[in-house]
Amino acid sequence: MPSKVLLVDDEPNILSSYQRRLRKQYDVDVAPGGQEGLGKIAQSGPYAVVVSDMRMPGMDGIQFLAKVREEAPETVRMMLTGCSETEVAINAVNEGKIFRFLTKPCPPDVLGRALTEGIEQYRLIRAEKELLENTLRGSIKVLIDVLSLVNPTAFGRASRVRQFVRRIYEEMEGDKPWEVEIAAMLSQLGCVTVPEATLDKIFRNDTLTEQERQMFAAHPQVGSALIANVPRLGSAAEVIRYQEKRFDGSGLPDDGLRGEMIPLGARVLKVALDMDSLTAAGADSAAALIKLKSRKGWYDPAVIEALDRVMVTQIKYDIKSVRSESLTTNMILAQNVLTNAGTLVIAKGQEVTPWVMVRLKNFSKNVGIREPFRVLIPIVSRPEATAGKGSEPTRDQ
């Protein structure tokens, strides 16, 4: 973990003195002003600790450290002040902008102890963040694994929808795309309460009984509740909760939200889910898009426009038959992968991930699966590159 420190002061003699006395104990870098300090952070960071003088021309210490907080929030920030500036420094500490302030002139041993404590604080911050991130990744993996084991049909749909969501959201340049991708991947988690036979009927557009319809209608709320308490997944839970909400406010939940009050991720997910339902029922991509556009009030027009732009890039596929040991991560399953006894292992449409490769290899070795099976290998092409050349039509998943 880095233990670099940055000292910022407009007096070169002070910088030289600190650098000379501290360089044996710390990896010290210096900058003669706030703007130069920000440049150092951008080019040479991350720094464990940044120490800034209070009074500097152009950008004072509080302004500089506030910028550091924005650019490098994990970096521990300290300020050097004169005795007359103590009240200002205390205010800065109370506002949470800095970790500690030191009065000038500051003996090198005092500064050294402060740097040691600041580096330790930085390591604690980093350790806590890594623990949270590992916990988050582990929690997501468990939830996805549970869905894939309990309901492979729902898992396959979630994987297909994730691809739609990723491309649309990128086109719209939305914030925090990772949250929306996670929401897409977990969007079908509530289907663990829905029998797989019912899901098969839904994805084939077969007629449902009233009990089946109510059971499926409840799955977004179930999925949202399941992940709402996972650290940092609150926003993803909201996206899942509103995934069936229409832009005009109709649909569930019936709470009065409409238009742009509905989370953007949910508006994107709604389009992706309905697009997948139409293509799974046999419509090609162009016909599915026309159908979506005909549903007045169902979708955010900006999301439909983004999907339209995304589909300017036609996706074609080579189809190959492969065995589990030959899978690569650029493939998509073109058929359901079954055990020799006929049990579904992975549903068609699933993007091949490292996890999928491990799962299929394990089943092949320990249980036995029907091999080889067909996969799609995507080939991206622009319509204008093939127009008028008699190219084959796009093969949809």
Secondary structure, DSSP 8 states (H G I E B T S, - for coil): ---EEEEE-S-HHHHHHHHHHHTTTSEEEEESSHHHHHHHHHHH---SEEEEES--SSS-HHHHHHHHHHH-TTSEEEEEE-GGGHHHHHHHHHTTS-SEEEESS--HHHHHHHHHHHHHHHHHHHHHHHHHHHHHHHHHHHHHHHHHHH-HHHHHHHHHHHHHHHHHHHHHT-S-HHHHHHHHHTTTGGGGGS-HHHHHHHHTT----HHHHHHHHTHHHHHHHHHTTSTT-HHHHHHHHTTT--TTS-SSS-SS--GGGS-HHHHHHHHHHHHHHHHHTT--HHHHHHHHHHSTTTS-HHHHHHHHHHTTSEEEEEEEEE-GGG--TT-EESS-EEBTTS-EEE-TT-B--HHHHHHHHHHHHHT-B--SEEEEEEEEE-HHHHTTTT-------
